[in-house]
Amino acid sequence: MAQWEPGRGIVEFPDGRQIRGRGLRSLRRPAPAADFGVYLTGRRPPAGAIEHRWVRWRDFRLPDSTDEVVAALHEARERSATQRVEIACGAGFGRTGAALSVLAVMSGIPAEDAVAWVREQYHRRAVETSAQERWVLEVAASLRG
């Protein structure tokens, strides 16, 4: 399993997989490179050195396509078994936190605990709106059924 060095933004899920959450604005700071990224932004990110998936998701809103987000998160989870994967949005809190919460559910955290778990493991400001919190629960329900 590809492992990140311990550090800021690295979330280790109960199944042992690790994914880095971060803000795209923080990409200006030197950091170890990811092998694959999922970028949740309103505009397509500039072409970078790493392979990535972009999902249109404007700040403080819900994604344009939940199906696209879920597909990207399944891919990120699969890749995290052998690659260093990151999830990022503008600041790295709301959309990134919501995505990490869905990944937490995929790794065994109960849906009703996922947001609190991500806030504890990643950042206290993760998942910024009540609509994003409801979205996490809705996605979790769709994963079960």
Backbone as JSON Lines, residues from 0, in Angstrom:
{"i":0,"aa":"M","n":[0.85,-1.18,0.0],"ca":[0.0,0.0,0.0],"c":[0.89,1.24,0.0]}
{"i":1,"aa":"A","n":[0.62,2.15,-0.91],"ca":[1.37,3.42,-0.94],"c":[1.0,4.23,0.29]}
{"i":2,"aa":"Q","n":[1.99,4.7,0.98],"ca":[1.74,5.43,2.21],"c":[2.27,6.85,2.1]}
{"i":3,"aa":"W","n":[1.51,7.76,2.68],"ca":[1.98,9.12,2.85],"c":[2.84,9.15,4.11]}
{"i":4,"aa":"E","n":[3.79,10.04,4.14],"ca":[4.48,10.32,5.39],"c":[3.48,11.03,6.3]}
{"i":5,"aa":"P","n":[3.53,10.79,7.61],"ca":[2.61,11.5,8.5],"c":[2.77,13.01,8.31]}
{"i":6,"aa":"G","n":[1.67,13.71,8.31],"ca":[1.74,15.15,8.16],"c":[0.37,15.77,8.03]}
{"i":7,"aa":"R","n":[0.39,17.05,7.82],"ca":[-0.83,17.84,7.72],"c":[-1.7,17.36,6.58]}
{"i":8,"aa":"G","n":[-2.97,17.13,6.88],"ca":[-3.93,16.78,5.87],"c":[-4.05,15.31,5.56]}
{"i":9,"aa":"I","n":[-3.17,14.47,6.11],"ca":[-3.21,13.04,5.82],"c":[-4.27,12.4,6.72]}
{"i":10,"aa":"V","n":[-5.24,11.74,6.1],"ca":[-6.3,11.06,6.84],"c":[-6.1,9.56,6.64]}
{"i":11,"aa":"E","n":[-5.98,8.84,7.76],"ca":[-5.93,7.38,7.68],"c":[-7.29,6.84,8.08]}
{"i":12,"aa":"F","n":[-7.89,6.11,7.16],"ca":[-9.23,5.56,7.35],"c":[-9.14,4.23,8.1]}
{"i":13,"aa":"P","n":[-10.25,3.79,8.68],"ca":[-10.24,2.54,9.45],"c":[-9.74,1.33,8.67]}
{"i":14,"aa":"D","n":[-9.88,1.34,7.35],"ca":[-9.41,0.21,6.55],"c":[-7.92,0.32,6.22]}
{"i":15,"aa":"G","n":[-7.23,1.34,6.78],"ca":[-5.8,1.49,6.6],"c":[-5.39,2.35,5.41]}
{"i":16,"aa":"R","n":[-6.33,2.69,4.56],"ca":[-5.98,3.54,3.41],"c":[-5.78,4.97,3.87]}
{"i":17,"aa":"Q","n":[-4.9,5.66,3.17],"ca":[-4.6,7.06,3.5],"c":[-4.89,7.93,2.28]}
{"i":18,"aa":"I","n":[-5.49,9.08,2.55],"ca":[-5.74,10.07,1.49],"c":[-5.43,11.44,2.08]}
{"i":19,"aa":"R","n":[-4.79,12.27,1.28],"ca":[-4.49,13.63,1.73],"c":[-5.6,14.57,1.29]}
{"i":20,"aa":"G","n":[-6.08,15.37,2.22],"ca":[-6.99,16.46,1.91],"c":[-6.2,17.75,1.92]}
{"i":21,"aa":"R","n":[-6.53,18.65,0.99],"ca":[-5.83,19.94,0.98],"c":[-6.57,20.94,0.12]}
{"i":22,"aa":"G","n":[-6.19,22.18,0.25],"ca":[-6.74,23.24,-0.58],"c":[-5.85,23.47,-1.78]}
{"i":23,"aa":"L","n":[-6.45,23.76,-2.92],"ca":[-5.65,24.03,-4.11],"c":[-4.78,25.25,-3.94]}
{"i":24,"aa":"R","n":[-5.23,26.21,-3.14],"ca":[-4.39,27.39,-2.9],"c":[-3.11,27.0,-2.17]}
{"i":25,"aa":"S","n":[-3.16,25.92,-1.4],"ca":[-1.95,25.49,-0.67],"c":[-0.99,24.75,-1.58]}
{"i":26,"aa":"L","n":[-1.37,24.48,-2.82],"ca":[-0.46,23.78,-3.73],"c":[0.77,24.61,-4.05]}
{"i":27,"aa":"R","n":[0.72,25.9,-3.74],"ca":[1.9,26.75,-3.95],"c":[3.0,26.44,-2.96]}
{"i":28,"aa":"R","n":[2.6,25.89,-1.8],"ca":[3.6,25.52,-0.8],"c":[4.21,24.17,-1.16]}
{"i":29,"aa":"P","n":[5.51,24.01,-0.96],"ca":[6.12,22.71,-1.27],"c":[5.48,21.59,-0.43]}
{"i":30,"aa":"A","n":[5.16,20.51,-1.08],"ca":[4.58,19.35,-0.41],"c":[4.89,18.12,-1.25]}
{"i":31,"aa":"P","n":[4.92,16.96,-0.62],"ca":[5.15,15.75,-1.41],"c":[4.07,15.61,-2.49]}
{"i":32,"aa":"A","n":[4.49,15.18,-3.65],"ca":[3.56,15.05,-4.77],"c":[2.65,13.85,-4.58]}
{"i":33,"aa":"A","n":[1.41,14.02,-5.0],"ca":[0.47,12.91,-5.06],"c":[0.64,12.21,-6.4]}
{"i":34,"aa":"D","n":[0.17,10.97,-6.47],"ca":[0.16,10.23,-7.72],"c":[-1.13,10.49,-8.5]}
{"i":35,"aa":"F","n":[-2.2,10.8,-7.76],"ca":[-3.52,11.0,-8.36],"c":[-4.3,11.97,-7.48]}
{"i":36,"aa":"G","n":[-5.09,12.84,-8.11],"ca":[-5.89,13.8,-7.36],"c":[-7.32,13.84,-7.85]}
{"i":37,"aa":"V","n":[-8.21,14.18,-6.94],"ca":[-9.61,14.48,-7.26],"c":[-9.81,15.92,-6.87]}
{"i":38,"aa":"Y","n":[-10.16,16.76,-7.87],"ca":[-10.29,18.2,-7.64],"c":[-11.75,18.62,-7.78]}
{"i":39,"aa":"L","n":[-12.27,19.2,-6.71],"ca":[-13.68,19.55,-6.58],"c":[-13.8,21.07,-6.63]}
{"i":40,"aa":"T","n":[-13.89,21.62,-7.83],"ca":[-13.87,23.07,-8.01],"c":[-14.9,23.5,-9.04]}
{"i":41,"aa":"G","n":[-15.2,24.79,-9.04],"ca":[-16.14,25.35,-10.0],"c":[-15.56,25.47,-11.39]}
{"i":42,"aa":"R","n":[-14.25,25.6,-11.47],"ca":[-13.56,25.7,-12.76],"c":[-12.53,24.6,-12.88]}
{"i":43,"aa":"R","n":[-12.3,24.17,-14.09],"ca":[-11.3,23.14,-14.35],"c":[-9.94,23.63,-13.84]}
{"i":44,"aa":"P","n":[-9.25,22.82,-13.04],"ca":[-7.93,23.26,-12.57],"c":[-6.93,23.26,-13.73]}
{"i":45,"aa":"P","n":[-5.88,24.05,-13.6],"ca":[-4.85,24.05,-14.66],"c":[-4.23,22.66,-14.77]}
{"i":46,"aa":"A","n":[-3.81,22.33,-15.95],"ca":[-3.16,21.04,-16.16],"c":[-1.94,20.96,-15.25]}
{"i":47,"aa":"G","n":[-1.81,19.85,-14.57],"ca":[-0.7,19.7,-13.64],"c":[0.13,18.49,-14.01]}
{"i":48,"aa":"A","n":[1.08,18.23,-13.16],"ca":[2.0,17.13,-13.42],"c":[1.41,15.78,-13.06]}
{"i":49,"aa":"I","n":[0.35,15.76,-12.26],"ca":[-0.2,14.47,-11.85],"c":[-1.52,14.18,-12.55]}
{"i":50,"aa":"E","n":[-1.82,12.91,-12.65],"ca":[-3.11,12.47,-13.19],"c":[-4.2,12.87,-12.21]}
{"i":51,"aa":"H","n":[-5.35,13.33,-12.73],"ca":[-6.42,13.75,-11.83],"c":[-7.78,13.61,-12.5]}
{"i":52,"aa":"R","n":[-8.8,13.71,-11.64],"ca":[-10.19,13.83,-12.1],"c":[-10.72,15.13,-11.56]}
{"i":53,"aa":"W","n":[-11.4,15.87,-12.42],"ca":[-12.03,17.11,-12.0],"c":[-13.53,16.9,-11.97]}
{"i":54,"aa":"V","n":[-14.16,17.33,-10.89],"ca":[-15.62,17.29,-10.77],"c":[-16.08,18.71,-10.46]}
{"i":55,"aa":"R","n":[-17.0,19.21,-11.27],"ca":[-17.5,20.57,-11.07],"c":[-18.34,20.64,-9.79]}
{"i":56,"aa":"W","n":[-17.85,21.47,-8.86],"ca":[-18.51,21.64,-7.57],"c":[-18.14,23.04,-7.09]}
{"i":57,"aa":"R","n":[-19.08,23.95,-7.18],"ca":[-18.81,25.34,-6.81],"c":[-18.79,25.52,-5.3]}
{"i":58,"aa":"D","n":[-18.02,26.49,-4.86],"ca":[-17.81,26.76,-3.44],"c":[-19.13,26.98,-2.7]}
{"i":59,"aa":"F","n":[-19.26,26.36,-1.53],"ca":[-20.4,26.45,-0.62],"c":[-21.68,25.86,-1.2]}
{"i":60,"aa":"R","n":[-21.57,25.11,-2.27],"ca":[-22.76,24.49,-2.88],"c":[-22.61,22.98,-2.86]}
{"i":61,"aa":"L","n":[-23.55,22.34,-3.54],"ca":[-23.48,20.9,-3.74],"c":[-22.92,20.64,-5.12]}
{"i":62,"aa":"P","n":[-22.4,19.44,-5.36],"ca":[-21.81,19.16,-6.68],"c":[-22.84,19.21,-7.79]}
{"i":63,"aa":"D","n":[-22.39,19.56,-8.99],"ca":[-23.28,19.55,-10.14],"c":[-23.77,18.13,-10.41]}
{"i":64,"aa":"S","n":[-22.95,17.13,-10.13],"ca":[-23.33,15.73,-10.35],"c":[-22.82,14.86,-9.2]}
{"i":65,"aa":"T","n":[-23.75,14.42,-8.37],"ca":[-23.37,13.52,-7.29],"c":[-22.78,12.23,-7.85]}
{"i":66,"aa":"D","n":[-23.35,11.74,-8.95],"ca":[-22.83,10.5,-9.55],"c":[-21.36,10.63,-9.94]}
{"i":67,"aa":"E","n":[-20.98,11.79,-10.49],"ca":[-19.57,12.01,-10.86],"c":[-18.67,12.03,-9.63]}
{"i":68,"aa":"V","n":[-19.14,12.67,-8.56],"ca":[-18.34,12.72,-7.33],"c":[-18.16,11.31,-6.78]}
{"i":69,"aa":"V","n":[-19.25,10.57,-6.69],"ca":[-19.16,9.22,-6.13],"c":[-18.23,8.34,-6.98]}
{"i":70,"aa":"A","n":[-18.33,8.44,-8.3],"ca":[-17.42,7.67,-9.17],"c":[-15.97,8.07,-8.93]}
{"i":71,"aa":"A","n":[-15.71,9.37,-8.8],"ca":[-14.34,9.84,-8.56],"c":[-13.84,9.36,-7.2]}
{"i":72,"aa":"L","n":[-14.72,9.34,-6.2],"ca":[-14.3,8.88,-4.87],"c":[-14.04,7.39,-4.85]}
{"i":73,"aa":"H","n":[-14.84,6.62,-5.58],"ca":[-14.56,5.18,-5.69],"c":[-13.19,4.97,-6.33]}
{"i":74,"aa":"E","n":[-12.91,5.74,-7.39],"ca":[-11.6,5.62,-8.05],"c":[-10.48,6.02,-7.09]}
{"i":75,"aa":"A","n":[-10.68,7.12,-6.36],"ca":[-9.66,7.57,-5.41],"c":[-9.41,6.51,-4.35]}
{"i":76,"aa":"R","n":[-10.47,5.93,-3.84],"ca":[-10.33,4.89,-2.81],"c":[-9.57,3.68,-3.35]}
{"i":77,"aa":"E","n":[-9.93,3.24,-4.54],"ca":[-9.23,2.11,-5.16],"c":[-7.75,2.43,-5.35]}
{"i":78,"aa":"R","n":[-7.47,3.59,-5.91],"ca":[-6.08,3.98,-6.18],"c":[-5.28,4.13,-4.89]}
{"i":79,"aa":"S","n":[-5.94,4.52,-3.8],"ca":[-5.2,4.74,-2.55],"c":[-4.6,3.45,-1.99]}
{"i":80,"aa":"A","n":[-4.99,2.31,-2.53],"ca":[-4.4,1.05,-2.11],"c":[-2.95,0.93,-2.59]}
{"i":81,"aa":"T","n":[-2.63,1.61,-3.71],"ca":[-1.28,1.47,-4.28],"c":[-0.63,2.81,-4.63]}
{"i":82,"aa":"Q","n":[-1.38,3.91,-4.5],"ca":[-0.87,5.22,-4.88],"c":[-1.16,6.24,-3.79]}
{"i":83,"aa":"R","n":[-0.42,7.35,-3.84],"ca":[-0.71,8.48,-2.94],"c":[-1.75,9.34,-3.62]}
{"i":84,"aa":"V","n":[-2.9,9.46,-2.97],"ca":[-4.06,10.15,-3.54],"c":[-4.38,11.37,-2.69]}
{"i":85,"aa":"E","n":[-4.82,12.45,-3.38],"ca":[-5.27,13.63,-2.65],"c":[-6.64,14.05,-3.16]}
{"i":86,"aa":"I","n":[-7.41,14.67,-2.26],"ca":[-8.7,15.28,-2.56],"c":[-8.52,16.76,-2.25]}
{"i":87,"aa":"A","n":[-8.94,17.63,-3.17],"ca":[-8.74,19.06,-2.93],"c":[-9.87,19.9,-3.52]}
{"i":88,"aa":"C","n":[-10.12,21.02,-2.86],"ca":[-11.02,22.06,-3.36],"c":[-10.28,23.38,-3.17]}
{"i":89,"aa":"G","n":[-10.98,24.5,-3.18],"ca":[-10.3,25.78,-3.06],"c":[-9.49,25.93,-1.78]}
{"i":90,"aa":"A","n":[-10.17,25.9,-0.64],"ca":[-9.49,26.07,0.64],"c":[-9.18,24.75,1.32]}
{"i":91,"aa":"G","n":[-9.86,23.68,0.9],"ca":[-9.6,22.37,1.49],"c":[-10.47,22.04,2.67]}
{"i":92,"aa":"F","n":[-11.6,22.72,2.84],"ca":[-12.45,22.47,4.0],"c":[-13.82,21.9,3.64]}
{"i":93,"aa":"G","n":[-14.67,22.68,2.98],"ca":[-16.05,22.29,2.75],"c":[-16.22,21.11,1.82]}
{"i":94,"aa":"R","n":[-15.88,21.3,0.56],"ca":[-16.04,20.24,-0.43],"c":[-15.1,19.07,-0.15]}
{"i":95,"aa":"T","n":[-13.87,19.39,0.21],"ca":[-12.91,18.34,0.55],"c":[-13.4,17.56,1.76]}
{"i":96,"aa":"G","n":[-13.88,18.26,2.77],"ca":[-14.4,17.59,3.97],"c":[-15.6,16.71,3.66]}
{"i":97,"aa":"A","n":[-16.49,17.17,2.8],"ca":[-17.65,16.36,2.42],"c":[-17.2,15.1,1.69]}
{"i":98,"aa":"A","n":[-16.24,15.25,0.78],"ca":[-15.72,14.08,0.05],"c":[-15.03,13.11,1.01]}
{"i":99,"aa":"L","n":[-14.23,13.62,1.92],"ca":[-13.57,12.75,2.9],"c":[-14.6,12.05,3.79]}
{"i":100,"aa":"S","n":[-15.71,12.72,4.07],"ca":[-16.77,12.1,4.87],"c":[-17.4,10.93,4.13]}
{"i":101,"aa":"V","n":[-17.61,11.08,2.84],"ca":[-18.14,9.97,2.04],"c":[-17.12,8.83,2.01]}
{"i":102,"aa":"L","n":[-15.85,9.16,1.86],"ca":[-14.81,8.12,1.9],"c":[-14.78,7.42,3.26]}
{"i":103,"aa":"A","n":[-15.05,8.17,4.32],"ca":[-15.1,7.56,5.66],"c":[-16.23,6.53,5.73]}
{"i":104,"aa":"V","n":[-17.37,6.86,5.15],"ca":[-18.49,5.91,5.11],"c":[-18.08,4.68,4.3]}
{"i":105,"aa":"M","n":[-17.43,4.89,3.17],"ca":[-16.99,3.77,2.33],"c":[-16.02,2.86,3.08]}
{"i":106,"aa":"S","n":[-15.31,3.42,4.07],"ca":[-14.33,2.62,4.8],"c":[-14.87,2.07,6.12]}
{"i":107,"aa":"G","n":[-16.16,2.28,6.38],"ca":[-16.76,1.65,7.54],"c":[-17.25,2.55,8.65]}
{"i":108,"aa":"I","n":[-17.03,3.84,8.57],"ca":[-17.54,4.77,9.59],"c":[-19.06,4.9,9.38]}
{"i":109,"aa":"P","n":[-19.86,4.8,10.44],"ca":[-21.31,4.99,10.28],"c":[-21.61,6.38,9.71]}
{"i":110,"aa":"A","n":[-22.59,6.43,8.82],"ca":[-22.93,7.68,8.13],"c":[-23.18,8.83,9.1]}
{"i":111,"aa":"E","n":[-23.89,8.56,10.18],"ca":[-24.23,9.62,11.12],"c":[-23.01,10.14,11.89]}
{"i":112,"aa":"D","n":[-21.91,9.42,11.85],"ca":[-20.68,9.83,12.55],"c":[-19.6,10.36,11.61]}
{"i":113,"aa":"A","n":[-19.81,10.25,10.31],"ca":[-18.75,10.51,9.33],"c":[-18.24,11.95,9.38]}
{"i":114,"aa":"V","n":[-19.13,12.92,9.42],"ca":[-18.68,14.33,9.42],"c":[-17.88,14.63,10.68]}
{"i":115,"aa":"A","n":[-18.39,14.21,11.83],"ca":[-17.66,14.45,13.08],"c":[-16.3,13.75,13.06]}
{"i":116,"aa":"W","n":[-16.25,12.54,12.52],"ca":[-15.0,11.79,12.42],"c":[-13.99,12.55,11.56]}
{"i":117,"aa":"V","n":[-14.44,13.07,10.41],"ca":[-13.53,13.82,9.53],"c":[-13.08,15.12,10.19]}
{"i":118,"aa":"R","n":[-13.97,15.77,10.91],"ca":[-13.57,17.0,11.62],"c":[-12.5,16.69,12.67]}
{"i":119,"aa":"E","n":[-12.58,15.54,13.29],"ca":[-11.59,15.15,14.29],"c":[-10.28,14.71,13.64]}
{"i":120,"aa":"Q","n":[-10.36,13.97,12.57],"ca":[-9.17,13.39,11.95],"c":[-8.47,14.34,10.97]}
{"i":121,"aa":"Y","n":[-9.25,15.23,10.34],"ca":[-8.7,16.08,9.28],"c":[-8.63,17.54,9.68]}
{"i":122,"aa":"H","n":[-9.8,18.17,9.85],"ca":[-9.83,19.6,10.2],"c":[-11.18,19.94,10.81]}
{"i":123,"aa":"R","n":[-11.15,20.76,11.85],"ca":[-12.39,21.11,12.56],"c":[-13.39,21.86,11.68]}
{"i":124,"aa":"R","n":[-12.91,22.49,10.59],"ca":[-13.8,23.24,9.71],"c":[-14.31,22.41,8.52]}
{"i":125,"aa":"A","n":[-13.98,21.14,8.5],"ca":[-14.4,20.29,7.39],"c":[-15.92,20.24,7.29]}
{"i":126,"aa":"V","n":[-16.43,20.27,6.1],"ca":[-17.87,20.29,5.78],"c":[-18.46,21.59,6.32]}
{"i":127,"aa":"E","n":[-18.54,22.58,5.43],"ca":[-18.86,23.93,5.89],"c":[-20.33,24.29,5.95]}
{"i":128,"aa":"T","n":[-21.19,23.58,5.26],"ca":[-22.61,23.97,5.25],"c":[-23.49,22.81,5.68]}
{"i":129,"aa":"S","n":[-24.68,23.16,6.16],"ca":[-25.64,22.11,6.54],"c":[-26.1,21.34,5.3]}
{"i":130,"aa":"A","n":[-26.14,21.99,4.15],"ca":[-26.5,21.29,2.91],"c":[-25.45,20.23,2.58]}
{"i":131,"aa":"Q","n":[-24.18,20.53,2.8],"ca":[-23.12,19.55,2.57],"c":[-23.25,18.38,3.56]}
{"i":132,"aa":"E","n":[-23.6,18.68,4.8],"ca":[-23.81,17.6,5.79],"c":[-24.95,16.69,5.36]}
{"i":133,"aa":"R","n":[-26.07,17.28,4.91],"ca":[-27.2,16.47,4.43],"c":[-26.8,15.65,3.21]}
{"i":134,"aa":"W","n":[-26.0,16.25,2.33],"ca":[-25.54,15.55,1.12],"c":[-24.74,14.31,1.5]}
{"i":135,"aa":"V","n":[-23.87,14.42,2.49],"ca":[-23.09,13.26,2.94],"c":[-24.03,12.14,3.37]}
{"i":136,"aa":"L","n":[-25.06,12.46,4.13],"ca":[-26.02,11.44,4.58],"c":[-26.78,10.83,3.4]}
{"i":137,"aa":"E","n":[-27.17,11.67,2.44],"ca":[-27.88,11.16,1.27],"c":[-26.99,10.23,0.45]}
{"i":138,"aa":"V","n":[-25.75,10.61,0.25],"ca":[-24.83,9.76,-0.51],"c":[-24.6,8.45,0.26]}
{"i":139,"aa":"A","n":[-24.42,8.54,1.56],"ca":[-24.22,7.33,2.37],"c":[-25.4,6.38,2.22]}
{"i":140,"aa":"A","n":[-26.63,6.92,2.24],"ca":[-27.82,6.08,2.07],"c":[-27.83,5.41,0.71]}
{"i":141,"aa":"S","n":[-27.4,6.13,-0.32],"ca":[-27.37,5.54,-1.68],"c":[-26.3,4.46,-1.8]}
{"i":142,"aa":"L","n":[-25.23,4.58,-1.02],"ca":[-24.17,3.57,-1.05],"c":[-24.65,2.26,-0.43]}
{"i":143,"aa":"R","n":[-25.53,2.38,0.55],"ca":[-26.05,1.19,1.24],"c":[-27.11,0.47,0.42]}
{"i":144,"aa":"G","n":[-27.82,1.24,-0.4],"ca":[-28.98,0.63,-1.01],"c":[-28.98,0.56,-2.45]}
